Amino acid sequence: MLSLVLPKGSLEKATLALFDAADLTVRRASDRDYRASIDDPRIDRVRVLRPQEIPTYLEQGLFDLGITGRDWITETDSDVVSLGELQYSKATSDPVRVIMAVPEDAPWRQVSDLPEGVRISTEFPAMTRRFLDRHGVKATVVPSYGATEAKVPDIVDAIVDLTETGSSLRKNGLRILDTLLTSYTELVANRAAYEDEAKRAAMEDVALLLQGAIRARGNVLLKLNVAQSDLRAVLDIMPSMSSPTVTSLAGGDSSAVESVVAKRGVNTLIPALKAAGAHDILEIPISKIVD
C-alpha cells in the first residue's frame, strides 16, 4: 500500500534501530543496498536514500511516506505533510541545529556585523541566502559537499552547518554566531497520498508504532508483590506515568503492584522498594508505550 523512503548516512543506523523497536524491521541484502523491505502489509516498497533528496521525492509523489529532517524540508522548500516529529537523532534525542559559525577570534558578534562580500560555506545554500537577505547581509554563498567546518579560515570566512553537540565546532576553533533553524527528524508524507483515506490510516499506524517505540526508550516496567501492611510505604516511593496498578492477590493479604518507571535511577529504587517491604521484584524491558 505505502511506498516508504528512509534516510541513508548519519541517521541511517538510528532510523533502522527505531524501526526494529517498532516491529517494522527493515531488511536488505547489505548495508550498501538502496532497496529494502519490511514484513508488514501496509508497506510494499522501501528505499534508503540521502535525506537531502527525500522531501523533493515526496513532494513529487515518487514515495508516499518518508523520514527526513526539518532542515532539508526547509532547504528544499518542499510541500509535504508532517505526521509529527520523531525525537531521535544520530547521537542523542536532542534536535540538531543549523547554525552560522565564525572563527573564535573573528570580530563579528551578530549577523548584521558581517561585512559585504563575506564568504560563507554551507550545505544549505537556499536557507542561508534567505537568512542573510532577512538580515540585509550581502555575502558570497559557497556550496559545500562535506567537511564544511574545515574550510575556515583558509577558504571561507564563516560557515552555516549542522551541529548536534557542538564538539566539532569547538575542535575547529569556531563559535556560533546565530541559529537559523532547530531541526528534529520528521515523518512526512506526500500530500495526495495523505489525502487518500486508506493510505492515511496506514501512515497513522506507522506513526503510532514509531512514537510508541521512542516513548518507551529509557523506561522499564517494574512488577512486585507486597503485603497489605506495607502497601502504602511501597506506593509512597513508587514512581509511575500516571499511578501504579495495584491488584489484590489470592488470599487477600497481599497485592501485586506494577508501574512504568525511568530506567535511570532504578538501581537505587529497587533496594528502596525492597526495604519498604516489596518482594518478588521484576524489572522488565519495554519496547513500546502507546497511549
C-alpha positions as CSV (number, residue, x, y, z in Angstrom):
1,M,0.0,0.0,0.0
2,L,2.7,2.5,1.1
3,S,6.0,3.3,-0.6
4,L,8.5,4.4,2.1
5,V,11.8,6.2,1.8
6,L,14.3,6.2,4.7
7,P,17.4,8.3,5.2
8,K,20.9,7.0,4.4
9,G,24.0,8.3,6.1
10,S,24.3,9.8,9.6
11,L,20.7,9.0,10.5
12,E,20.6,5.6,9.0
13,K,21.7,3.4,11.9
14,A,19.4,5.2,14.4
15,T,16.5,5.0,12.0
16,L,16.9,1.3,11.4
17,A,17.1,0.7,15.1
18,L,13.9,2.7,15.7
19,F,12.0,0.7,13.0
20,D,13.3,-2.5,14.6
21,A,12.0,-1.4,18.0
22,A,8.7,-0.5,16.4
23,D,8.4,-4.1,15.0
24,L,8.9,-2.7,11.5
25,T,12.3,-4.3,10.9
26,V,13.9,-3.2,7.7
27,R,15.6,-6.0,5.7
28,R,18.1,-5.6,2.9
29,A,20.8,-7.6,1.3
30,S,23.7,-5.4,2.5
31,D,24.4,-2.0,4.1
32,R,25.1,-0.7,0.6
33,D,21.7,-1.8,-0.8
34,Y,19.3,1.0,-1.6
35,R,16.4,-1.4,-1.9
36,A,14.8,-2.8,1.3
37,S,11.6,-4.4,2.6
38,I,9.5,-4.5,5.7
39,D,7.4,-7.5,6.5
40,D,4.2,-5.5,7.0
41,P,1.1,-5.5,4.8
42,R,0.9,-1.7,5.0
43,I,4.3,-1.2,3.4
44,D,5.0,-2.6,-0.1
45,R,8.2,-0.7,-1.2
46,V,11.2,0.6,0.8
47,R,14.1,2.6,-0.4
48,V,17.1,4.0,1.5
49,L,18.3,7.4,0.1
50,R,20.1,10.6,1.1
51,P,17.9,12.7,3.4
52,Q,18.6,15.8,1.3
53,E,16.7,14.2,-1.6
54,I,13.7,12.8,0.3
55,P,11.5,16.0,0.7
56,T,11.6,16.6,-3.1
57,Y,10.8,13.0,-3.9
58,L,7.9,13.0,-1.5
59,E,6.5,16.3,-3.0
60,Q,6.8,14.8,-6.5
61,G,4.9,11.7,-5.5
62,L,7.7,9.2,-6.0
63,F,7.1,8.0,-2.5
64,D,4.1,8.2,-0.1
65,L,5.9,8.4,3.2
66,G,9.4,9.1,4.4
67,I,11.7,10.2,7.1
68,T,13.9,13.3,6.8
69,G,15.0,16.4,8.8
70,R,13.1,19.7,9.0
71,D,16.4,21.2,7.8
72,W,16.1,19.5,4.4
73,I,12.4,20.3,4.2
74,T,13.2,23.9,4.8
75,E,16.2,23.9,2.4
76,T,14.2,22.4,-0.5
77,D,11.0,24.4,0.4
78,S,9.1,21.2,-0.2
79,D,5.3,21.0,0.2
80,V,4.8,17.9,2.3
81,V,2.6,16.8,5.2
82,S,4.2,16.3,8.6
83,L,2.9,13.4,10.7
84,G,5.0,14.6,13.6
85,E,8.5,14.9,15.0
86,L,10.4,11.8,15.8
87,Q,12.7,12.9,18.6
88,Y,15.8,11.0,17.9
89,S,19.0,11.8,16.0
90,K,22.4,10.3,15.4
91,A,23.9,10.9,18.8
92,T,21.1,12.0,21.2
93,S,17.4,12.5,21.4
94,D,18.0,16.3,21.1
95,P,17.3,18.2,17.9
96,V,20.1,19.3,15.6
97,R,20.6,23.0,14.8
98,V,21.5,24.7,11.6
99,I,23.9,27.4,12.8
100,M,26.2,30.1,11.5
101,A,29.7,29.9,12.9
102,V,32.8,32.1,12.6
103,P,36.4,31.8,13.9
104,E,36.7,32.3,17.6
105,D,38.8,35.4,17.2
106,A,36.6,37.0,14.5
107,P,35.3,40.5,15.4
108,W,31.7,39.8,14.4
109,R,29.3,39.4,17.3
110,Q,26.0,39.2,15.4
111,V,24.9,38.5,11.8
112,S,24.5,42.2,10.9
113,D,28.2,42.7,11.7
114,L,29.2,40.6,8.7
115,P,30.9,42.7,6.1
116,E,29.7,42.9,2.5
117,G,31.2,40.2,0.4
118,V,31.8,37.8,3.3
119,R,32.3,34.2,2.0
120,I,30.1,31.6,3.7
121,S,30.4,27.9,3.0
122,T,27.3,25.7,3.6
123,E,25.4,22.6,2.5
124,F,22.2,24.7,2.9
125,P,22.7,27.5,0.3
126,A,19.0,28.3,-0.2
127,M,18.3,28.5,3.5
128,T,21.4,30.6,4.1
129,R,20.6,33.1,1.3
130,R,17.1,33.6,2.7
131,F,18.6,34.1,6.2
132,L,21.1,36.6,5.0
133,D,18.5,38.5,3.0
134,R,16.4,38.9,6.1
135,H,19.4,40.4,7.9
136,G,20.4,42.6,5.0
137,V,23.8,40.9,4.6
138,K,25.3,40.7,1.1
139,A,27.5,37.6,1.0
140,T,29.0,35.1,-1.3
141,V,27.5,31.7,-0.5
142,V,29.7,28.8,-1.5
143,P,28.0,25.4,-1.7
144,S,29.8,22.7,0.4
145,Y,29.8,19.0,0.0
146,G,31.2,17.9,3.3
147,A,33.8,18.8,6.0
148,T,32.3,22.4,6.0
149,E,34.0,23.4,9.3
150,A,37.4,22.6,7.9
151,K,37.2,25.4,5.3
152,V,37.5,28.2,7.7
153,P,39.6,30.4,7.6
154,D,41.6,29.4,4.5
155,I,38.8,29.1,2.0
156,V,35.8,31.0,3.6
157,D,35.1,33.4,6.4
158,A,32.2,31.7,8.0
159,I,30.0,28.6,7.7
160,V,26.4,27.5,8.0
161,D,26.3,23.9,9.2
162,L,24.5,21.3,11.3
163,T,25.5,20.8,14.9
164,E,24.2,18.4,17.5
165,T,26.6,18.7,20.4
166,G,28.9,21.5,19.2
167,S,32.1,19.4,19.8
168,S,33.3,19.6,16.2
169,L,32.9,23.3,16.1
170,R,34.9,23.8,19.3
171,K,37.6,21.4,18.0
172,N,37.9,23.5,14.8
173,G,38.2,26.8,16.8
174,L,34.7,28.1,15.8
175,R,32.0,29.8,17.8
176,I,28.3,30.1,17.0
177,L,27.1,33.4,15.7
178,D,23.4,32.6,15.3
179,T,21.0,29.7,14.9
180,L,19.0,29.5,11.6
181,L,16.8,26.5,12.5
182,T,16.2,23.9,15.1
183,S,15.5,20.7,13.4
184,Y,14.1,17.3,14.5
185,T,13.7,14.3,12.3
186,E,10.1,14.1,11.0
187,L,7.8,11.5,9.5
188,V,6.5,13.3,6.4
189,A,4.1,12.3,3.6
190,N,3.2,13.2,0.0
191,R,0.1,15.4,0.2
192,A,-2.0,13.5,-2.3
193,A,-1.2,10.2,-0.7
194,Y,-2.1,11.6,2.7
195,E,-5.5,12.7,1.4
196,D,-6.2,9.0,0.4
197,E,-8.2,7.6,3.4
198,A,-6.7,4.1,3.3
199,K,-3.1,5.4,2.9
200,R,-3.6,8.0,5.6
201,A,-4.8,5.3,8.1
202,A,-1.7,3.1,7.2
203,M,0.5,6.2,7.7
204,E,-1.0,6.9,11.1
205,D,-0.5,3.3,12.2
206,V,3.2,3.5,11.3
207,A,3.5,6.8,13.2
208,L,1.8,5.3,16.2
209,L,4.3,2.4,16.3
210,L,7.3,4.7,15.9
211,Q,6.2,7.2,18.5
212,G,5.5,4.3,20.9
213,A,9.0,2.9,20.4
214,I,10.5,6.4,21.1
215,R,8.4,6.9,24.2
216,A,9.5,3.5,25.6
217,R,13.2,4.4,25.4
218,G,14.7,4.9,28.9
219,N,11.8,3.2,30.6
220,V,11.2,-0.2,32.2
221,L,8.2,-2.0,33.8
222,L,8.6,-2.8,37.5
223,K,6.4,-5.5,39.0
224,L,6.4,-6.6,42.6
225,N,4.4,-8.2,45.4
226,V,3.8,-6.6,48.8
227,A,2.0,-7.4,52.0
228,Q,-1.1,-5.2,52.6
229,S,0.5,-3.8,55.7
230,D,3.4,-2.5,53.6
231,L,1.5,-1.3,50.5
232,R,1.3,2.3,51.5
233,A,5.0,2.5,52.2
234,V,5.8,1.0,48.8
235,L,3.3,3.2,46.9
236,D,4.8,6.3,48.5
237,I,8.1,5.7,46.8
238,M,6.9,4.0,43.6
239,P,7.0,6.5,40.6
240,S,4.7,6.0,37.7
241,M,3.5,7.5,34.4
242,S,0.0,8.1,36.0
243,S,-0.4,5.9,39.0
244,P,0.8,2.4,39.8
245,T,-1.5,-0.6,39.0
246,V,-2.5,-2.4,42.2
247,T,-4.1,-5.9,42.1
248,S,-5.2,-8.0,45.1
249,L,-3.5,-11.4,45.2
250,A,-5.4,-14.6,46.1
251,G,-5.6,-14.8,49.9
252,G,-6.4,-11.1,50.4
253,D,-3.4,-10.1,52.5
254,S,-1.0,-9.1,49.6
255,S,-1.1,-7.1,46.4
256,A,0.7,-7.1,43.1
257,V,2.0,-3.7,42.0
258,E,3.3,-2.7,38.6
259,S,4.4,0.6,37.2
260,V,6.4,2.1,34.3
261,V,9.5,3.9,35.7
262,A,12.6,5.6,34.3
263,K,15.5,3.2,33.8
264,R,17.8,5.8,35.2
265,G,17.6,5.6,38.9
266,V,16.1,2.1,39.1
267,N,19.4,0.9,40.7
268,T,18.5,2.9,43.8
269,L,14.7,2.4,43.5
270,I,14.7,-1.4,43.7
271,P,16.7,-1.5,47.0
272,A,14.4,1.2,48.5
273,L,11.3,-0.8,47.4
274,K,12.8,-3.9,49.0
275,A,13.5,-2.1,52.2
276,A,9.9,-0.8,52.2
277,G,8.5,-4.4,52.1
278,A,8.3,-5.3,48.4
279,H,9.4,-8.7,47.3
280,D,9.4,-10.8,44.0
281,I,10.5,-7.6,42.2
282,L,10.8,-7.9,38.4
283,E,12.4,-5.4,36.0
284,I,11.1,-5.9,32.5
285,P,12.2,-4.1,29.3
286,I,9.6,-2.2,27.3
287,S,9.6,-1.9,23.5
288,K,6.6,0.4,23.1
289,I,4.4,2.7,25.1
290,V,1.2,3.7,23.3
291,D,-1.4,6.0,24.9
